[in-house]
Amino acid sequence: MSAVPSSDTIERCVRLAGRAPSLHNSQPWHWVFDGSVLRLYSVAGRLLPVTDDSGRQLLLSCGVALGHLRAALAASGWHALVAYFPDPAHRRHVATIDFVPSPIVTDADLDQVSAIERRHTDRLPFAPPEGWTDFAIVLRALIDPADAIVTVLPAQARPELARASRMTAALRRHDSSYQAELRWWAGHELDSEGIPPGALVSAEERGRVALGRDLPVIAGPPRRAELGNDRAALLVLSTAADSPADLVRCGEALSTVLLECTVAGYATCPLTHMTELPRSRFVLRELIGGSGHPQVLIRVGQAPTGAERTPTPRRPLTEIFEVTTPGRTH
């Protein structure tokens, strides 16, 4: 077996990595393969400068894409060896990936890669996830604490989280730059980016999910009215430090959480708006014990089966991937 995956395998894995969620579906990643190693770069032009002024969520998004790439490679018989920020003079160079053949492709590997295409961000109300207690134990065991700390919040935390979400919305309401950025990215039928109308909720539906970001609303009859208010389980991923490498590795952990939840038949919705402003992020920090850096809140629950969903658009492979000569940097 060759020591490097074929170009077709790399292309297929990068395409699957492109299904990763990102802030407002901005997809701030670019991959370069030189026939020997694969490099991941962040794309400065896809930073949302008002919503994500520090670039923290850009790096989380790149980390989720890297986690999806790992899953796709594992299902293809390869283990990824990742060096984070290998060039101190080029901070847009997020990671370099080398490859080692895997001795076996497990059923878990195949399940995860299958989940990549099925996973989507669901902003509607959820029923409680069935079998959650046992699943949460396994999920925490899958995440290396060096990458992220998984905290399952008790139901009693929901009112305080709802207050933090309302606080964030109130502080953002009069920020015209934030509102303009939000409305550019959400609610339009863009070809390959942004949040399309079909992925948004109505005002009535948003009222039943007290923790969601205040996105533009759509019109239409109530969906999942039989569920009433959202009863999702709530997870927080946090990190011990807040460095760029910490953010990327937390994004990889988020990829694992989302894919494993999808494999288990759960619906998910990652939320980052409560981590964007110091006041609401402080609330999250207090809820996880007063230490660490909360990076993302995740709603996990049961959604009705059978409803058809149009996949959220993604940028074509030609815009996120290039093949170059060995040794050449981006």
N, C-alpha and C positions, 0 to 999 in steps of 0.2 A: 504494500500500500504506500502511496506517495506520502511525503511528510507535510504536504500542503493540500488542502481541498481543491477540487477543480474550480475553474472559473464559473461554471454553471452552478456548482454548489454554493459558492460565495454569493453569486447574484441572487439565487433563491433565498438564501438566509438574510441578505440585506433587504430584500423585498419584504420578507416577513417582519424584520425589525422595524420597517417603516410603518407597520400597523400599531406601533406603540402609541399610547396617549401622550399628549403634550398640552401645555398651557394654551387654551383656545385653539387647539389643533394647529399650532404654529410650526411644528415639525422642524426644530432648529438643529438638524444634524446633517452631516455630509460624510460619506465614507470613501476612502481611497484604497484600492488594492493594487499592489505592485507585483503580484505573482508570487510573493513570499510572505508578506505580512499585510494585515488590514489595519488601516488607521481611521479613527473616528475624530471628526472635528466639529466643534460647535460653529454655528453660523450667526455672526454678529447681526446681520441684517434681519434676523428673525427673533431678535430680542424684543420684548414688549417693554419699552423704556419707562412707562408710567406704572403699569401693573407690576412689573418685575424689575425695578430699578437697579437692584443689586446683581441681577443675573442668576439668582439662586434657583429659580424654577426652570430656567434654560438648562442648567446643569442637571437638575432632577430629571427633566425630560430626556436629555441625552443618556442618562443612566438607565431609564426604562427601556430605551431603544437598545442599549447595550445588553440589558438583561434578556430582552426578546431575541437578540442575536445569539446569545449563549444557548438559549433554549432551542433555537433552530439548528445550530451547529451540533448540539448534543443528539438531536434526533437524526442527524445526518452522519453520526459516528465520529464526531470530533469534540475535543475538549478545548476550550479557549483559555489561553494564558494571557492575562491582561496586565499591562503596565500603565498606570494612571499618570497623566501629565508628564510624559517622559522628557519633554523639552521645556525647561524653565523659561526659556526666552520666547516660547510660542505657546501662550496659555490657551489658545483656541484648539490646540492639539490635545484632545481630551484623553485619548487612550490609543495604545498600539496593541494589536491582538496577534499573538502567535498561536500555532495550532499543534495539538498532540492527538494522534488517533486514540479513540476510546476503545477499551477492550470489549464493550458491549453497549448496545442501545436498549435501554430498559423500557418497560411499558410506561413508566412515569415520564420518560423523555418524550415518547410518542403522544401521550396525553397532553403534555404541555404545549407541544408545537401545534397540535390540533386545536387547542384552546385559543391560540393567537387570533385566528380568523373569526372565532365566535365571540370573543370578548368585545364588549362595547361599554361606554359610559352611559348609565341609565339614570336619568334625573327624576324619574317618577317615584312615587311611594313604593316601599317594599313591605312584604310580610316578614315576620321574624324568620331567620334562616333555620331550617330544620337540622337537627343534629349538631348545632353550633358548638356546644361545650367541648365535645370530643374533637371536632375539627380544629378549633382554636388551639388546642394543646399541640396537635400535629403541626399546625402552621407555625407556631412560635418555635418549634424545634427545627423547622426548615430554615429559619433566618438566623444567620450568624450575627450575634450581638455586636460584632465589630463593624458590620454593615449597617444595621439598624436595630433599634429596640422596639419590639412590638408590645403595645399596651392595649388591652381590651378594656374599654371604658364601661363602667356600670351604667345601668339605665338611669340612675339618679344624676348622672352627669349631663343628660340631655338638656334640661332647662338652662344650665349654665352655658352649654355650647350654643343653644339657640340665642341666648343673650349676646354672646360673642359674635355670632353671625349677624345679628341685627345691628350691633355696634359697628361692625365693619361696613355694612351697607349704609349706615347713617353717615359715617365719616367719608365715604366715597361719593355720596349722593350729590354733593355740591362741587365735586372735583371735575370740572369740564374736560380736562385732558384725559382723565381716566375714562369718563363716560364716552368720549369720542373714540378712544382706542377700543373700548369694549364693543361699541356698536359697529366699528369697522370689521371686527373679527367674528361677530355673532349675529345670526339671523339673516344671512344672505346666502344665495345659492352660488358660492364660489366653486370653481372647477376642481380645486385640489387642496384647499386649506380652509380653515375657519370652522365655525360651528353652524351647520345648516339648520333651517327652521325645523326640520323633522327631528332634530336632536334636542329641541327646546321644549319647554312646558308652558301651560297656560297659567294665568294668575291664580286660578282656583287650585291647580295642581301644585304650584309653588307654595301656596298657603298650607298644604298638607305635608310639605317637607321643609321643616323649619331651619334646616342647616345648609341649604343650598346657596350658591352665589346668586346675587340679583342680576340675572341675565335678561335680555329682552324676552318678552312673553309672546306667545302665539294665541290665536283664537281657535276654538273648537270645543266639542263636547268633552266633559270630564272623562279621563281614562283612569282605570283601576279604582273607580268610586267605591267598589265593594271592600277595598282594603282600608278605607278611612285614612287616618294619619299614618305617616311613615313609622315603621317599627323595626328599622334596620338595626343590626348589631353595628357597633362603632369601634374602629381601630385607629390608633395613632402610631405612625412610624416616626421615631425620633432618633437623633444621633448624639453621641457624647461631645463631639466638636462640630464646627460649622465650616470646615475648610472645603475648597472645591472638590477634593477627592472624597470627602465625607458625603457630599451631596450626590455625586455620581454613584457611589456605592449604595446610598439609600435608594436612589432610583432603580438600581438593579434589584434591591429587596422588594420595592413596590411592584416591579415586573413579576417576581415570584408570587407575591400575594395575589395579584390580580389573576394570574394564570391558574394558580391552584384553586382559587375560589370559582373560577369558570369551570374547571374540571369537576368540581364538586356540585355543580349545578346552581351556584349562587349568582345573583346579579351584583354588580359593584358600581360605585361612584366615588372616585377620588376627589377630594376637596382641598384646595390650597388657599382659598381667600382669607381664612382665619389665621394664616401664617404670614400674611403680607404686611400687616401693620403691628407695631409693637404692643399696643394694648390688647388686641385679641390674641396675639401669639402668647402673651403673658398668661391669659386665661387657660390656654391649652397647656402651657408648661405647668401651671398649678395642678391641673387635672391629672397629669402623668406623674406627679410626685414632687414637682418643684425643681427638678434638675433636667439637664439635657436640652436639646434644641428640637422642638416639634417641627416636622417637615411637611407632613401630609396627614389628613384625616380621611378615612375610608369608610363609606357606608357599605354594608354587606347584608344582603337579604334575599328573600324569595320573590321572584317575579312570575306572573302568569306565563305559561308556556304557549307557544303557537302563534304569537303575534309576529307578523312579518316586519323586518327592519331593513331599511336601506343603509348599507355601510357608509359611514362617514368618509368623505373623500380624502384621498392621500395624494401627495405629489408623485409624479411618475418617477420611475427608477432613474431615468436620465438626469433628473434634477438632484438626486441625493447620492449618486454613486458614480465613480469614475475609475477606470483602469489606467494605470500609468506604468512607467518603467521602474525597475528595481532601484531603491535608494532615493528616489525623488520624493521630496516632501511637498505638501499642498501649499 
